[in-house]
Amino acid sequence: MPRRELIDKESGPNRTALAADVWERVLRSVVKTRQRSRDHQPPISDLQSYLIGAFHHRFNRVLRNEHKRQETIELVASTVDLELIEGALDTKWAGELERAITLKQITNRMDGWTRKVWQARQYGYSWKEISTWLGVSEEQARKKFEYNLEKLRQSIVRLLKRKTLRPVV
């Protein structure tokens, strides 16, 4: 859609408000840029032409972005159309996403030692390999890992209880 058609779709007051907003942002941007680099940039010989050029450039960018946004909105179909899409019917992804987020939050709360052991287990290392790497017995490595996970679980439970017991303001 040409720029002229997009402009024609906007009502007069909306178009004027958009132009005023872009003009104000251009002025602020130019002033800030000129103040920051007073010594590094040559003076502008024709300030009016420079400002108009900057305005046109910024205004065209805003119109292009608005056009893309409008196209995106037009492409979003009704719920009937969404039901035809196979992925929209698959609800497993939501559970998988929630699990991944929860797992990330839990691993972020782990101490360094527990996180390293957990990552090693995720990569398929055996307890024997991990214990050799740590310089302890398999039983010690496994027990310490289980103990640290239990401490982490208890701290998360305490946090959850505190959040649910707080009075609603």
Residue, then its C-alpha position, 0 to 999 in steps of 0.5 A: m500500500p503506498r504511503r499516500e493511501l495509508i495517510d488517507k486512511e487516517s483521520g485528519p486529527n489523528r494524522t496531525a497528532l502523529a505528525a506533531d509527535v514525530w516532529e517533537r521527537v525529531l527536534r528533541s533528538v536533533v538537539k540532544t545529538r547536537q549537544r552531545s557532539r558539539d565539537h565533533q560535528p560541523p555546523i548545519s548550514d541549512l537548519q530548516s532543510y536538515l530538520i525537514g529531511a529528518f522529519h520526513h525520514r522519521f515520519n516515513r519510518v513511523l508510517r512503514n511501521e504502522h503499515k506493518r502493524q496494520e498488515t499483521i492485524e489484518l493477517v490475524a484470523s478469527t478463532v474459527d480459522l485458528e482452530l483449523i491450524e494444527g498447532a492451535l489444537d496442540t496444548k502440550w506446548a503450554g505445559e512444556l513451556e511452563r515446565a521449562i520456565t519452572l526448571k529455569q527458575i529452580t536451577n537459578r536458585m541452586d548453589g554452584w555445586t548442585r547446579k554443576v552436578w545437575q548439569a552433568r546428570q542432564y548431559g548423561y554423566s554417571w554418578k561414578e564419573i561425577s564422583t571421580w570428578l569431585g574426588v568423593s565416593e558415588e554415595q557421597a556425591r549422590k547424598k549431597f546432591e539429594y540433600n541440596l535438592e531437599k534444602l532447595r525444595q524446602s526454601i521454595v515451599r517456604l517462599l510459596k507459603r509466604k506469598t500465599l499467606r500475605p494479606v491482599v492489599 
